């Protein structure tokens, strides 16, 4: 099912995923694009789940969808997200929907106060077990939610935390990889804090979007190594990490 991460900081948005594909029977199927820029909305999206929509591969289908949305002058991330959900719902077969599919869409929007980030989550997965982290209740209908600006910005005090070096992360994909990513991030945060606190050592936190992306890429690569040294039937997460970054308008 892949691993996809959206990392949002004061520097901007990092979209990241692994590159591997696997077949329905759990065998390796090479690598393919899973990150797609949406430049006309100052955004990008990542995909996980089925890599087919009807008779087309996801990369071919998504390129056509993006071209159509640009020609239609889709003006907002919300309009784009809802159009994407409707298109996936209409054009995916029931078999393609059966394993669950997800899309992270994030970028910057303008309002009367300036610009702010939004994170839209498109999926036909309706539940996640709070103990195991496993997804459940896969439906034919795709749902859409905006989870950053409408929910987490206030709930997680991001207006205060981001300027101080904090960040917000959204992560989905193959359960053991997704949970392992969160463990690696927690342990590595402690490691980074420890080495940065040594007098005379010149290590520091990321000071740019590019440096933030390096940390995310490190974690993606680490999870890929775990799957290479495992007894899974295929490397469900792995290959070359795919990274696309969007600078915060007027950012530091």
Buried (B, 14 or more C-beta within 10 A) or exposed (E): BBBBBBBBBBBBBBBBBBBBBBEEEEEBEEBBBBBBBBEBBBBBBBBBBBBBBEEBBBBEBBBEBBEEBBEEEBEEBBBBBBBBBBBBBEBBEEEBBBBBBBBBBBBBBEEEEEBBBBBBBBBBBEEBEEEEEEBEEBEEEBEBEBBBBEEBBEEBEBEEBBEEEBBBBBBBBBBBBBBBBEEBBEEBEEEBEEEEEEEEEEEEEBEBBBEBBEBBBEBBBBBBEBBEEBEBEBBBBBBEBBBBBBBBBEEE
